[in-house]
Amino acid sequence: MLPQDMDREEFAQRKRLGAEYLGPIARATGEQRKELIVEWAEKLYDAQAQSRIGLVKSLEDLSHLLTDLYLYCSGTVMPLLDAARPDDSEREAITESRIIQ
């Protein structure tokens, strides 16, 4: 059941991305699998960042944006990626990418 205030379009977009990536990730091995997982994480993160960047009106808003994006990454992106069962090296690649800083 979805919360009443949830943006259904954003939810649907995240589900579409998952459907798009899980099959190829399941068939991939090694470095290709790692690249697909990182790419999926970046697309999830970028969609959120783009929708929030317009809220930054002053330098003071930047810390709020960064906190919001960190929470989104840890509370939404990483749990979604768990469906692909990333191993330690794949999690490390996500951490080393630009999304989790």
Buried (B, 14 or more C-beta within 10 A) or exposed (E): EEEEEEEEEEEEBBEEBBEEBBEEBEEBEEEEBBBBBBBBBBBBBEBBBEEBEEEEEEEEEEEEBEEBBEEBBEEBBBEBBEEBEBEEEBBEBBEEBEBBE
